[in-house]
Amino acid sequence: MTDVLIIYDSNTGNTEKAAAEVLEGVKESGASAVAKKVEDVTEADLRTALAVILGSPCLHDSITGRILYFVEGLMRNVSLSGRPGAAFGSYKWSGGNLSRLEAELKSQGIRLVAPGVNSLRAPNAETARKLRALGQTVGEEALKLKKDL
Ligand SMILES: Cc1cc2nc3c(=O)[nH]c(=O)nc-3n(C[C@H](O)[C@H](O)[C@H](O)COP(=O)(O)O)c2cc1C
């Protein structure tokens, strides 16, 4: 069982680099974590995760088709209500991906416990710090939930 599941999509690697920073942050919290590309995520991964972090590049001011397919399909099969989570992504000129990701997480009852982080292309040092802080906060919330179970 993994405490925090990081689900992301990436076409040219920028969101993948952001996911790696988030993963580091979760590990710093002491929680266990795995980062998976969206097409590799299984229903069992979702069922056993205490927290969910979702990342997508910005495509036409929204999220990728693969992430959309996932949130409207597999993710709706699992009750995630009350679990902590957060969103991140990568963009070049507009940030519609982040608001869409957060809306999808909220619509499934996930508690947004950290402000979303959108990286302008690949993360620079400052964005990497914010991505790690996001991961750390979600990791801490997952551990709190674990204690209460
Ligand atoms: C077809 C296409 C559409 C895009 N649309 C947007 C957009 O609407 N807004 C934006 O900020 N960036 C847009 N981008 C830029 C990507 O979001 C940006 O390059 C991002 O860093 C890619 O992340 P990735 O390397 O994880 O795929 C678009 C890129 C492509 C290829």
Ligand as a Chemical Component Dictionary entry (heavy atoms), coordinates in Angstrom:
data_LIG
# 
_chem_comp.id                   LIG 
_chem_comp.type                 NON-POLYMER 
_chem_comp.pdbx_formal_charge   0 
_chem_comp.three_letter_code    LIG 
# 
loop_
_chem_comp_atom.comp_id 
_chem_comp_atom.atom_id 
_chem_comp_atom.alt_atom_id 
_chem_comp_atom.type_symbol 
_chem_comp_atom.charge 
_chem_comp_atom.model_Cartn_x 
_chem_comp_atom.model_Cartn_y 
_chem_comp_atom.model_Cartn_z 
_chem_comp_atom.pdbx_ordinal 
LIG C1  C1  C 0 -1.045 21.189 -28.871 1  
LIG C2  C2  C 0 -0.549 21.993 -27.707 2  
LIG C3  C3  C 0 -1.406 22.875 -27.062 3  
LIG C4  C4  C 0 -0.957 23.650 -25.972 4  
LIG N1  N1  N 0 -1.818 24.511 -25.372 5  
LIG C5  C5  C 0 -1.369 25.286 -24.356 6  
LIG C6  C6  C 0 -2.240 26.232 -23.736 7  
LIG O1  O1  O 0 -3.411 26.378 -24.070 8  
LIG N2  N2  N 0 -1.729 26.994 -22.723 9  
LIG C7  C7  C 0 -0.428 26.874 -22.309 10 
LIG O2  O2  O 0 -0.024 27.571 -21.387 11 
LIG N3  N3  N 0 0.413  25.987 -22.865 12 
LIG C8  C8  C 0 -0.020 25.198 -23.873 13 
LIG N4  N4  N 0 0.828  24.298 -24.451 14 
LIG C9  C9  C 0 2.221  24.203 -23.957 15 
LIG C10 C10 C 0 2.417  23.061 -22.934 16 
LIG O3  O3  O 0 1.490  23.128 -21.881 17 
LIG C11 C11 C 0 3.821  23.184 -22.336 18 
LIG O4  O4  O 0 4.784  23.053 -23.354 19 
LIG C12 C12 C 0 4.087  22.175 -21.232 20 
LIG O5  O5  O 0 5.307  22.493 -20.597 21 
LIG C13 C13 C 0 4.152  20.754 -21.791 22 
LIG O6  O6  O 0 4.302  19.872 -20.707 23 
LIG P1  P1  P 0 4.876  18.393 -20.927 24 
LIG O7  O7  O 0 6.342  18.545 -21.286 25 
LIG O8  O8  O 0 4.718  17.723 -19.604 26 
LIG O9  O9  O 0 4.082  17.762 -22.008 27 
LIG C14 C14 C 0 0.390  23.529 -25.536 28 
LIG C15 C15 C 0 1.241  22.623 -26.189 29 
LIG C16 C16 C 0 0.788  21.862 -27.247 30 
LIG C17 C17 C 0 1.737  20.896 -27.916 31 
# 
loop_
_chem_comp_bond.comp_id 
_chem_comp_bond.atom_id_1 
_chem_comp_bond.atom_id_2 
_chem_comp_bond.value_order 
_chem_comp_bond.pdbx_ordinal 
LIG C1  C2  SING 1  
LIG C2  C3  SING 2  
LIG C2  C16 DOUB 3  
LIG C3  C4  DOUB 4  
LIG C4  N1  SING 5  
LIG C4  C14 SING 6  
LIG N1  C5  DOUB 7  
LIG C5  C6  SING 8  
LIG C5  C8  SING 9  
LIG C6  O1  DOUB 10 
LIG C6  N2  SING 11 
LIG N2  C7  SING 12 
LIG C7  O2  DOUB 13 
LIG C7  N3  SING 14 
LIG N3  C8  DOUB 15 
LIG C8  N4  SING 16 
LIG N4  C9  SING 17 
LIG N4  C14 SING 18 
LIG C9  C10 SING 19 
LIG C10 O3  SING 20 
LIG C10 C11 SING 21 
LIG C11 O4  SING 22 
LIG C11 C12 SING 23 
LIG C12 O5  SING 24 
LIG C12 C13 SING 25 
LIG C13 O6  SING 26 
LIG O6  P1  SING 27 
LIG P1  O7  DOUB 28 
LIG P1  O8  SING 29 
LIG P1  O9  SING 30 
LIG C14 C15 DOUB 31 
LIG C15 C16 SING 32 
LIG C16 C17 SING 33 
# 
